[in-house]
Amino acid sequence: MLESTLPGKSRPPTARTTRCCAHISIGLVGVLALLGCQSMPTEPVATAATPNAAAPPVIVAPPGPLPDTSAPSAREPLAARPVLALEGLPSPPPDLLERLRQAFMLSASTEPTVLRELQWFSSHPEYLERVFTRGERYLFYIAEAIEARGMPADLALLPIVESAFDPFAYSHGRASGLWQIIPGTGRRLGLKQNWWYDGRRDVIDSTRAALDYLEQLHRQFDGDWLLAVAGYNSGEGNVARAIRRAEAAGQATDFWGIRRYLPVETRTYVPRLLAIRDLVADPDAHGVSLPEIDNTAYFTVVDAGAQIDMTLAAQLAGIEPEMLYLLNPGVNRWATDPDGPYHLAVPTQHSEAFDLALQSLGERERVQWTRHRVRSGETLSHLALKYQTTEDVLREINELRGHIIRAGDYLMIPHALETLQSYTQSLDVRRDRQTSRRRNGERHLHVVAAGESLWTISRRYDVNVRALASWNAMAPGDVLNAGKQLVVWTTAAPQLTGQANNAIRRVNYVVRRGDSLSSIATRFRVTVGKLMEWNNVAAEKYLQPGQRLVMYVDVTEQSI
């Protein structure tokens, strides 16, 4: 836990900079392996900072295992270390994807599910172009972190399966970020999640957490990486139960042996990773062309030392605020968390200028300040909402012990430098964009009443609960507070033309364990209301495994 530091308090704002990735060539790694270096420590490295504020950025490896204390220090000048004869070693490849190819470890598979996924990827080159273009910002950092731990380079492609390298991806299961970590797992892995900051989206912290979890699963499942990947998707409990069932049936307990006992999504998840790995390993063989990605650090991690306004930070770095948010997607609001973490990822070519600019800032110049005179009827919660901060911050800055403020008192309040809409990738602005999008149908504003949920509201309007959640930048399981406004889009039942009628088919469905009206409606892209109407069932009734349901589905709307 980082020590709490607020503007104007104890910690000086001296910026300290650490290069996100020390480029250790694969050739050097090969030499060390030949020398018999077998120890692989497991704890993440803590980034220390130089006390000299004027010093240039310190280059370190990304979060990974602690170095062997008997080895030379990572910050010791190369000239002071034992000299290895490296002249004959090949230079690292200029293309990051080629570097990954040389370090792939997972076994190839010709299972039909892998081939199907490979066919899908190879027939959607525009998707691959989008994904790898997005991934260019993050892939080098992830590859370095994986290499530092001695893990398979194949795992660097896992964010493609999880989020398509979208740092703001948010699933219906409440998973978030590049690595799609759910809230509970994030807390278990030590990821901070609050109003200011969500470590599940932070590139640095989430990568550390995801790799920690994968290593833990790898140990739990006796060194089987495919089982570890399956556990990452479905949870270790599901994999352990599948192993027990396979053992009881006298079957193999590797991934392919237990696959039939895993959740449906996981049965495809692991083959999808193997498919994208196979495609990257030999794109020519699959008729695709992948973009070249520079095998150099896209960003440098800078320790800003204290809370800072994101627009101001972008100005100091000479970049657009949107780029700063894309590299620091864990920042929820207009500024970094006043209690830390204070690291900011900045494009490498801008990092030194940003470091120097930070050093010239006074402690009170990192955010805008207002001396606010309390008016009658105002409360701390009202002021926190008005200035987009938290009650805890207001209490600590103004040394308040409780919630009571009196008319006529003065409070010092930190707030955004620009209008909130200027922070284009903050959580609130992203939500506003989602709820303001024009869609087909009629738009309604629904004010949430006490006891309502997305499920009950979706039934009232006869809309899909997952669609309702998406319209409001939420997940179906999110809790609603009374008074919250939701956007609901409704459409009249379309008059089907002869052509459209040809696409409607009757489907007889047998309920499986764990099914609900909502999950079945979502899967077949029909509404819960129609499902109840077709089968004369009430929403309050539980579905029973083996129960038969009738649906009329548009086959053109069904995903493969």
C-alpha positions as CSV (number, residue, x, y, z in Angstrom):
1,M,0.0,0.0,0.0
2,L,1.5,3.4,-1.0
3,E,1.6,6.0,1.7
4,S,-1.2,8.6,1.4
5,T,0.1,11.8,-0.1
6,L,-2.1,14.8,-0.9
7,P,-1.2,18.1,-2.5
8,G,0.2,20.4,0.1
9,K,1.0,17.6,2.6
10,S,4.3,15.8,3.3
11,R,5.7,14.4,0.1
12,P,7.7,16.6,-2.2
13,P,6.6,16.5,-5.9
14,T,10.0,15.4,-7.2
15,A,9.4,13.3,-10.3
16,R,11.3,10.0,-10.6
17,T,11.3,8.2,-13.9
18,T,11.7,4.5,-14.7
19,R,12.0,3.1,-18.1
20,C,9.1,0.7,-18.5
21,C,11.2,-2.0,-20.1
22,A,14.9,-2.7,-20.1
23,H,15.5,-4.4,-23.4
24,I,17.3,-7.6,-22.6
25,S,18.1,-9.3,-25.8
26,I,17.1,-12.9,-26.4
27,G,20.7,-13.7,-27.2
28,L,21.8,-12.7,-23.7
29,V,19.0,-14.9,-22.3
30,G,20.3,-17.8,-24.3
31,V,23.9,-17.3,-23.0
32,L,22.6,-17.3,-19.4
33,A,20.7,-20.5,-20.1
34,L,23.8,-22.1,-21.4
35,L,25.7,-21.0,-18.3
36,G,23.2,-23.1,-16.2
37,C,21.2,-20.3,-14.7
38,Q,18.2,-22.2,-13.3
39,S,16.9,-20.2,-10.4
40,M,13.6,-18.4,-11.1
41,P,12.5,-16.1,-8.3
42,T,8.8,-15.5,-8.0
43,E,8.3,-12.1,-6.2
44,P,7.7,-8.9,-8.3
45,V,10.4,-6.4,-8.4
46,A,9.8,-3.1,-6.5
47,T,10.8,0.0,-8.5
48,A,13.2,2.1,-6.4
49,A,14.0,5.7,-7.4
50,T,17.1,7.7,-7.5
51,P,17.3,10.5,-4.9
52,N,18.8,12.8,-7.5
53,A,15.9,14.6,-9.1
54,A,18.1,15.9,-12.0
55,A,19.3,12.4,-13.0
56,P,18.1,10.9,-16.3
57,P,15.4,8.2,-16.2
58,V,16.5,4.9,-14.7
59,I,15.9,2.0,-16.9
60,V,14.6,-1.1,-15.2
61,A,12.8,-4.3,-16.2
62,P,9.0,-4.5,-16.0
63,P,7.3,-6.1,-12.9
64,G,8.6,-9.6,-12.7
65,P,10.6,-11.8,-10.3
66,L,13.1,-10.3,-8.0
67,P,16.7,-10.6,-9.2
68,D,19.1,-13.0,-7.6
69,T,20.8,-11.0,-4.9
70,S,24.1,-12.7,-5.8
71,A,23.9,-11.3,-9.3
72,P,25.1,-7.8,-10.2
73,S,22.6,-5.0,-9.4
74,A,20.1,-4.1,-12.2
75,R,21.2,-0.5,-11.7
76,E,24.9,-1.2,-11.7
77,P,26.6,0.3,-14.7
78,L,27.4,-2.3,-17.3
79,A,31.1,-1.5,-17.2
80,A,31.1,-2.5,-13.5
81,R,29.7,-6.0,-14.1
82,P,31.4,-9.2,-15.2
83,V,32.0,-8.9,-18.9
84,L,30.4,-11.5,-21.2
85,A,31.6,-11.9,-24.7
86,L,28.5,-11.0,-26.7
87,E,30.1,-9.9,-29.9
88,G,29.1,-13.2,-31.7
89,L,25.5,-13.1,-30.6
90,P,22.8,-12.1,-33.1
91,S,21.1,-8.7,-32.7
92,P,17.6,-8.8,-31.4
93,P,15.0,-8.8,-34.2
94,P,13.6,-5.4,-35.0
95,D,10.1,-6.8,-35.2
96,L,8.5,-7.6,-31.8
97,L,6.4,-10.4,-33.3
98,E,9.5,-12.1,-34.6
99,R,10.9,-11.9,-31.1
100,L,7.8,-13.6,-29.8
101,R,8.0,-16.3,-32.5
102,Q,11.5,-17.2,-31.3
103,A,10.3,-17.7,-27.8
104,F,7.0,-19.6,-28.2
105,M,6.9,-22.6,-26.0
106,L,3.3,-24.1,-26.0
107,S,2.9,-27.3,-28.1
108,A,1.1,-27.0,-31.4
109,S,-2.2,-28.8,-31.8
110,T,-4.3,-30.0,-34.8
111,E,-7.5,-30.3,-32.7
112,P,-10.5,-29.3,-34.8
113,T,-11.4,-26.5,-32.4
114,V,-8.0,-25.0,-32.9
115,L,-8.3,-25.2,-36.7
116,R,-11.8,-23.6,-36.6
117,E,-10.5,-20.7,-34.6
118,L,-7.5,-20.4,-36.9
119,Q,-9.8,-20.3,-39.9
120,W,-11.8,-17.5,-38.3
121,F,-8.7,-15.4,-37.6
122,S,-7.2,-15.9,-41.1
123,S,-10.4,-15.0,-42.8
124,H,-10.7,-11.7,-40.8
125,P,-7.5,-9.8,-41.7
126,E,-9.1,-6.4,-40.9
127,Y,-9.7,-7.6,-37.3
128,L,-6.1,-8.6,-37.0
129,E,-5.0,-5.3,-38.3
130,R,-7.1,-3.4,-35.7
131,V,-6.0,-5.6,-32.8
132,F,-2.3,-5.5,-33.5
133,T,-2.4,-1.8,-34.1
134,R,-4.0,-1.3,-30.7
135,G,-1.6,-3.8,-29.2
136,E,1.4,-1.9,-30.4
137,R,1.1,0.4,-27.3
138,Y,1.2,-2.5,-24.8
139,L,2.7,-5.6,-26.3
140,F,6.4,-4.8,-25.8
141,Y,5.8,-4.1,-22.1
142,I,3.9,-7.4,-21.7
143,A,6.5,-9.4,-23.6
144,E,9.3,-8.0,-21.4
145,A,7.4,-8.8,-18.2
146,I,6.7,-12.4,-19.5
147,E,10.4,-12.9,-20.5
148,A,11.6,-11.6,-17.1
149,R,9.6,-14.4,-15.4
150,G,10.7,-17.1,-17.9
151,M,7.1,-17.7,-18.9
152,P,6.0,-18.8,-22.4
153,A,6.0,-15.9,-24.9
154,D,2.7,-17.3,-26.2
155,L,1.0,-15.8,-23.2
156,A,1.8,-12.3,-24.5
157,L,-1.1,-12.9,-27.0
158,L,-3.6,-13.7,-24.3
159,P,-5.0,-10.1,-24.2
160,I,-6.1,-10.6,-27.8
161,V,-8.4,-13.4,-26.6
162,E,-9.4,-11.4,-23.5
163,S,-9.9,-7.9,-24.7
164,A,-8.6,-7.5,-28.3
165,F,-6.1,-5.1,-26.7
166,D,-8.8,-2.7,-25.7
167,P,-7.8,-1.2,-22.4
168,F,-11.3,-0.1,-21.6
169,A,-13.0,-3.4,-22.5
170,Y,-15.7,-4.3,-20.0
171,S,-17.6,-7.6,-20.2
172,H,-21.1,-8.6,-19.1
173,G,-19.3,-10.5,-16.3
174,R,-17.8,-7.3,-15.0
175,A,-14.3,-8.1,-16.2
176,S,-12.3,-5.1,-17.1
177,G,-9.1,-4.1,-18.8
178,L,-6.5,-5.8,-21.1
179,W,-6.5,-8.9,-19.0
180,Q,-10.3,-8.9,-18.2
181,I,-10.0,-9.2,-14.5
182,I,-13.2,-9.4,-12.4
183,P,-13.5,-7.2,-9.2
184,G,-13.1,-10.1,-6.7
185,T,-10.1,-11.6,-8.4
186,G,-8.6,-8.2,-8.7
187,R,-8.8,-7.6,-5.0
188,R,-7.4,-11.1,-4.3
189,L,-4.4,-10.2,-6.6
190,G,-3.8,-6.9,-4.8
191,L,-5.3,-4.5,-7.4
192,K,-6.6,-1.3,-6.0
193,Q,-10.1,-0.4,-7.1
194,N,-11.8,2.9,-6.0
195,W,-13.5,6.0,-7.3
196,W,-10.2,7.5,-8.6
197,Y,-8.4,4.4,-9.9
198,D,-9.0,0.9,-11.2
199,G,-5.9,-1.3,-11.2
200,R,-7.6,-3.9,-13.3
201,R,-7.3,-1.5,-16.3
202,D,-3.8,-0.1,-15.4
203,V,-1.3,-1.7,-17.8
204,I,1.5,-2.0,-15.2
205,D,-0.5,-3.3,-12.3
206,S,-2.9,-5.5,-14.2
207,T,0.0,-7.2,-16.1
208,R,1.7,-7.9,-12.8
209,A,-1.5,-9.3,-11.4
210,A,-2.4,-11.4,-14.4
211,L,1.1,-13.0,-14.6
212,D,1.1,-13.6,-10.8
213,Y,-2.2,-15.5,-11.3
214,L,-1.0,-17.5,-14.2
215,E,2.1,-18.5,-12.4
216,Q,0.0,-19.5,-9.4
217,L,-2.2,-21.6,-11.6
218,H,0.8,-23.1,-13.4
219,R,2.1,-24.3,-10.0
220,Q,-1.3,-25.6,-8.9
221,F,-1.7,-27.7,-12.0
222,D,1.7,-29.3,-11.9
223,G,3.4,-27.2,-14.6
224,D,0.7,-27.5,-17.3
225,W,0.3,-24.2,-19.0
226,L,-2.8,-25.1,-20.9
227,L,-4.6,-26.0,-17.7
228,A,-3.3,-22.7,-16.2
229,V,-4.8,-20.8,-19.1
230,A,-8.1,-22.7,-18.7
231,G,-8.0,-21.8,-15.0
232,Y,-7.4,-18.1,-15.8
233,N,-10.6,-18.1,-17.9
234,S,-13.0,-20.2,-15.7
235,G,-11.4,-20.2,-12.3
236,E,-9.2,-22.8,-10.7
237,G,-12.2,-24.5,-9.1
238,N,-13.8,-25.4,-12.4
239,V,-10.5,-26.9,-13.7
240,A,-9.9,-28.9,-10.5
241,R,-13.5,-30.3,-10.7
242,A,-13.0,-31.2,-14.4
243,I,-9.8,-33.0,-13.5
244,R,-11.5,-35.0,-10.9
245,R,-14.3,-36.0,-13.3
246,A,-11.8,-37.0,-16.0
247,E,-9.9,-39.1,-13.4
248,A,-13.1,-40.8,-12.3
249,A,-13.9,-41.6,-15.9
250,G,-10.4,-43.0,-16.5
251,Q,-9.5,-40.2,-19.0
252,A,-6.4,-38.1,-19.5
253,T,-6.1,-35.1,-17.2
254,D,-4.5,-32.7,-19.6
255,F,-6.6,-29.9,-21.2
256,W,-7.8,-32.0,-24.1
257,G,-8.8,-34.8,-21.7
258,I,-10.8,-32.6,-19.4
259,R,-12.2,-30.2,-22.0
260,R,-15.7,-31.8,-22.1
261,Y,-16.1,-31.1,-18.4
262,L,-15.1,-27.4,-18.6
263,P,-17.5,-24.5,-19.1
264,V,-18.5,-24.0,-22.7
265,E,-16.6,-20.7,-23.0
266,T,-13.4,-22.3,-21.7
267,R,-13.5,-25.1,-24.2
268,T,-13.0,-22.5,-26.9
269,Y,-10.8,-20.1,-25.0
270,V,-7.7,-22.2,-24.9
271,P,-7.9,-23.3,-28.6
272,R,-8.4,-19.6,-29.5
273,L,-5.1,-18.7,-27.8
274,L,-3.3,-21.6,-29.6
275,A,-4.9,-20.5,-32.9
276,I,-3.7,-16.9,-32.7
277,R,-0.3,-18.2,-31.6
278,D,-0.1,-20.4,-34.6
279,L,-1.1,-17.6,-36.9
280,V,1.6,-15.3,-35.5
281,A,4.1,-18.1,-35.6
282,D,3.7,-18.5,-39.4
283,P,1.3,-15.8,-40.9
284,D,2.4,-16.7,-44.5
285,A,1.2,-20.2,-44.1
286,H,-2.2,-18.9,-43.3
287,G,-2.4,-16.3,-46.0
288,V,-2.3,-13.2,-43.7
289,S,0.0,-10.3,-43.4
290,L,0.6,-8.9,-39.9
291,P,1.9,-5.4,-39.1
292,E,5.5,-5.0,-37.9
293,I,5.7,-3.8,-34.3
294,D,8.9,-2.1,-33.2
295,N,10.8,-4.2,-30.7
296,T,11.4,-1.2,-28.5
297,A,9.6,0.3,-25.5
298,Y,6.5,2.3,-26.6
299,F,6.2,4.0,-23.2
300,T,8.3,4.9,-20.2
301,V,6.9,4.8,-16.7
302,V,7.4,8.0,-14.8
303,D,6.8,8.4,-11.0
304,A,5.0,11.7,-10.8
305,G,5.4,11.7,-7.0
306,A,1.9,13.0,-6.1
307,Q,-1.6,13.5,-7.6
308,I,-1.6,15.4,-10.9
309,D,-4.3,16.6,-13.3
310,M,-4.3,14.5,-16.4
311,T,-4.7,17.4,-18.8
312,L,-1.8,19.2,-17.2
313,A,0.3,16.0,-17.3
314,A,-0.5,15.7,-21.0
315,Q,0.5,19.3,-21.6
316,L,3.8,18.8,-19.8
317,A,4.5,15.7,-21.8
318,G,3.6,17.4,-25.1
319,I,0.9,14.8,-26.0
320,E,-2.9,14.7,-26.3
321,P,-4.8,13.9,-23.1
322,E,-6.5,11.0,-24.9
323,M,-3.1,9.4,-25.5
324,L,-2.2,9.8,-21.8
325,Y,-5.5,8.0,-20.9
326,L,-4.8,5.2,-23.4
327,L,-1.5,4.5,-21.8
328,N,-2.9,5.0,-18.3
329,P,-6.5,3.5,-18.6
330,G,-6.6,2.8,-14.8
331,V,-7.1,6.5,-14.1
332,N,-10.9,6.9,-13.7
333,R,-11.2,10.6,-13.3
334,W,-9.6,14.0,-14.2
335,A,-6.5,13.3,-12.0
336,T,-4.5,10.4,-10.6
337,D,-5.5,9.0,-7.3
338,P,-4.4,11.4,-4.4
339,D,-3.2,8.3,-2.5
340,G,-1.4,6.7,-5.4
341,P,-0.2,4.9,-7.4
342,Y,1.5,7.9,-8.9
343,H,3.2,6.2,-11.9
344,L,2.2,7.5,-15.4
345,A,3.1,5.8,-18.7
346,V,4.3,8.3,-21.2
347,P,5.5,7.8,-24.8
348,T,9.2,7.1,-24.5
349,Q,10.2,10.0,-26.8
350,H,8.4,12.4,-24.4
351,S,9.5,11.0,-21.1
352,E,12.6,13.1,-20.4
353,A,10.8,16.3,-21.2
354,F,7.9,15.3,-18.9
355,D,10.4,14.4,-16.2
356,L,12.0,17.9,-16.4
357,A,8.7,19.7,-16.5
358,L,7.5,17.8,-13.4
359,Q,10.5,19.0,-11.5
360,S,9.6,22.6,-12.1
361,L,6.1,22.2,-10.6
362,G,5.3,23.4,-7.1
363,E,3.3,21.1,-4.8
364,R,0.1,23.2,-5.3
365,E,0.5,23.5,-9.0
366,R,-0.4,19.9,-9.9
367,V,-4.1,20.4,-9.7
368,Q,-6.3,23.5,-9.7
369,W,-7.4,24.9,-6.3
370,T,-10.4,26.8,-5.2
371,R,-11.1,28.5,-1.8
372,H,-14.8,27.7,-1.5
373,R,-17.0,29.5,1.0
374,V,-19.7,27.1,2.3
375,R,-23.2,28.2,1.7
376,S,-26.3,27.3,3.7
377,G,-27.5,23.8,2.9
378,E,-24.2,22.6,1.3
379,T,-22.7,19.3,2.5
380,L,-19.4,17.5,1.9
381,S,-21.1,15.1,-0.4
382,H,-22.6,17.9,-2.5
383,L,-19.2,19.7,-2.8
384,A,-17.4,16.4,-3.6
385,L,-19.9,15.8,-6.5
386,K,-19.7,19.5,-7.7
387,Y,-15.9,19.5,-7.8
388,Q,-15.5,15.8,-8.9
389,T,-13.5,14.7,-5.9
390,T,-14.3,12.6,-2.8
391,E,-15.4,13.4,0.7
392,D,-12.2,11.7,2.1
393,V,-10.0,14.1,0.1
394,L,-12.0,17.1,1.3
395,R,-11.8,16.0,4.9
396,E,-8.0,15.3,4.8
397,I,-7.0,18.5,3.1
398,N,-9.2,20.6,5.4
399,E,-8.4,18.6,8.5
400,L,-12.1,17.8,9.2
401,R,-12.9,15.0,11.6
402,G,-16.5,14.3,10.6
403,H,-19.1,15.2,7.9
404,I,-20.3,18.5,9.4
405,I,-19.4,21.8,7.7
406,R,-21.0,25.1,8.5
407,A,-22.2,28.0,6.4
408,G,-19.5,30.7,6.2
409,D,-16.6,28.2,6.6
410,Y,-13.9,28.1,3.9
411,L,-12.6,24.9,2.3
412,M,-9.7,24.4,0.0
413,I,-10.8,22.1,-2.8
414,P,-8.7,20.6,-5.6
415,H,-10.4,20.3,-8.9
416,A,-9.9,19.8,-12.7
417,L,-8.0,22.3,-14.7
418,E,-10.4,22.1,-17.6
419,T,-14.1,21.3,-18.0
420,L,-14.8,17.6,-17.3
421,Q,-15.8,16.9,-20.9
422,S,-12.2,17.8,-21.9
423,Y,-11.0,14.5,-20.2
424,T,-12.2,12.4,-23.1
425,Q,-11.3,9.0,-21.7
426,S,-12.3,9.5,-18.1
427,L,-14.9,7.1,-16.8
428,D,-17.7,9.6,-16.6
429,V,-17.1,10.9,-20.2
430,R,-16.8,7.4,-21.6
431,R,-20.1,6.5,-20.0
432,D,-21.8,9.7,-21.3
433,R,-20.6,8.8,-24.8
434,Q,-22.1,5.4,-24.5
435,T,-25.5,6.5,-23.1
436,S,-25.7,9.4,-25.7
437,R,-25.2,7.2,-28.7
438,R,-28.1,7.3,-31.1
439,R,-29.7,3.8,-31.7
440,N,-32.7,2.5,-33.5
441,G,-36.0,2.9,-31.8
442,E,-37.4,5.1,-29.2
443,R,-35.3,6.5,-26.3
444,H,-36.6,6.5,-22.7
445,L,-35.1,7.7,-19.5
446,H,-35.9,5.4,-16.6
447,V,-35.3,6.6,-13.0
448,V,-34.4,3.6,-10.9
449,A,-36.7,2.9,-7.9
450,A,-35.6,1.2,-4.7
451,G,-35.3,-2.6,-5.2
452,E,-35.1,-2.4,-9.0
453,S,-32.4,-4.2,-11.0
454,L,-31.3,-4.3,-14.6
455,W,-33.2,-7.6,-14.9
456,T,-36.5,-6.2,-13.6
457,I,-36.2,-3.1,-15.7
458,S,-35.4,-5.2,-18.8
459,R,-38.6,-7.2,-18.2
460,R,-40.7,-4.0,-17.8
461,Y,-39.6,-2.7,-21.2
462,D,-39.3,-6.1,-22.9
463,V,-35.6,-5.6,-23.8
464,N,-32.6,-7.8,-23.5
465,V,-30.9,-7.3,-20.1
466,R,-27.4,-7.4,-21.7
467,A,-28.4,-4.8,-24.2
468,L,-29.8,-2.6,-21.4
469,A,-26.5,-2.9,-19.5
470,S,-24.5,-2.0,-22.6
471,W,-26.6,1.1,-23.4
472,N,-25.7,2.3,-19.9
473,A,-22.0,1.2,-19.9
474,M,-22.7,-1.4,-17.2
475,A,-22.7,-5.1,-16.8
476,P,-25.9,-7.1,-16.2
477,G,-24.9,-7.9,-12.6
478,D,-24.1,-4.3,-11.6
479,V,-26.0,-3.0,-8.6
480,L,-28.3,0.0,-9.2
481,N,-28.8,2.9,-6.8
482,A,-32.3,4.4,-6.4
483,G,-32.5,7.6,-8.4
484,K,-30.0,6.6,-11.0
485,Q,-31.1,7.4,-14.6
486,L,-30.9,4.7,-17.2
487,V,-31.3,5.0,-21.0
488,V,-33.7,2.4,-22.5
489,W,-34.3,1.9,-26.2
490,T,-37.5,0.2,-27.3
491,T,-38.7,-0.7,-30.8
492,A,-42.1,-1.8,-32.1
493,A,-42.2,-5.3,-33.3
494,P,-41.1,-5.2,-37.0
495,Q,-43.4,-6.3,-39.8
496,L,-41.5,-9.2,-41.2
497,T,-41.2,-9.3,-45.0
498,G,-41.3,-12.6,-46.9
499,Q,-37.6,-12.6,-47.0
500,A,-37.2,-12.0,-43.3
501,N,-39.8,-14.7,-42.5
502,N,-37.6,-17.2,-44.4
503,A,-34.9,-16.5,-41.7
504,I,-37.2,-17.3,-38.7
505,R,-36.8,-20.9,-37.4
506,R,-38.4,-22.8,-34.6
507,V,-35.8,-24.0,-32.1
508,N,-36.5,-26.7,-29.5
509,Y,-34.2,-26.1,-26.6
510,V,-33.5,-28.5,-23.6
511,V,-32.7,-26.5,-20.4
512,R,-29.3,-27.3,-19.0
513,R,-28.0,-26.9,-15.5
514,G,-27.3,-23.3,-14.7
515,D,-29.6,-21.9,-17.5
516,S,-31.9,-19.0,-16.8
517,L,-34.4,-17.2,-19.0
518,S,-32.0,-14.3,-19.3
519,S,-29.0,-16.5,-20.3
520,I,-31.1,-18.4,-22.9
521,A,-32.6,-15.2,-24.3
522,T,-29.1,-13.6,-24.6
523,R,-27.7,-16.7,-26.3
524,F,-30.3,-16.8,-29.0
525,R,-30.8,-13.1,-29.3
526,V,-34.5,-13.0,-28.3
527,T,-36.1,-11.1,-25.5
528,V,-37.1,-12.6,-22.1
529,G,-40.6,-11.4,-22.7
530,K,-41.0,-13.4,-25.9
531,L,-39.4,-16.4,-24.3
532,M,-42.0,-16.3,-21.5
533,E,-44.8,-15.7,-24.0
534,W,-43.8,-18.6,-26.3
535,N,-43.6,-21.0,-23.3
536,N,-46.2,-19.7,-21.0
537,V,-43.8,-19.4,-18.1
538,A,-43.5,-16.8,-15.4
539,A,-40.2,-15.0,-14.7
540,E,-40.4,-16.0,-11.0
541,K,-40.4,-19.7,-12.0
542,Y,-37.1,-21.6,-11.9
543,L,-36.1,-23.5,-15.0
544,Q,-35.4,-27.2,-14.4
545,P,-32.7,-29.1,-16.2
546,G,-34.3,-31.2,-19.0
547,Q,-37.2,-28.8,-19.3
548,R,-38.1,-28.1,-23.0
549,L,-38.5,-24.6,-24.4
550,V,-39.7,-23.4,-27.8
551,M,-38.1,-20.3,-29.5
552,Y,-38.5,-18.6,-32.8
553,V,-35.1,-17.2,-33.8
554,D,-33.8,-15.2,-36.6
555,V,-31.0,-17.4,-37.9
556,T,-29.2,-14.4,-39.5
557,E,-28.8,-12.9,-36.0
558,Q,-27.1,-16.0,-34.5
559,S,-23.4,-15.9,-33.9
560,I,-21.2,-18.8,-35.0
